């Protein structure tokens, strides 16, 4: 195994780990803000890491440049989508974080938290 191949494997598994953790967090978390944070990790970090791993494995050339461009588009697009959905949720008064997990003080009481503008 060459150093480039090992680096590609490390990047690939880091990206796959980010995507899998993001998927698990999406299932577990409640509320729009928390789910947006969970998805941001996959779209802004996981997919670009996978694209970088593929580019390292492909070696220098146009194919690697195209793969890196796709990773960059995913990173920028994921960030823009996260911002757009968060803004839409903010403006609609969507229920915020804390929904379904209680107040966190162990009392078992669930409280609904609304986003408030400063």
Secondary structure, DSSP 8 states (H G I E B T S, - for coil): --HHHHHHHHHHHHHHHHHHHHHHHHHH--SHHHHHHHHHHIIIIIHHHHHHHHHHHH-SSHHHHHHHHHHHHHHHHHHHHHHHHHHHHHHHT-B-TTTTT--SSSS------B----
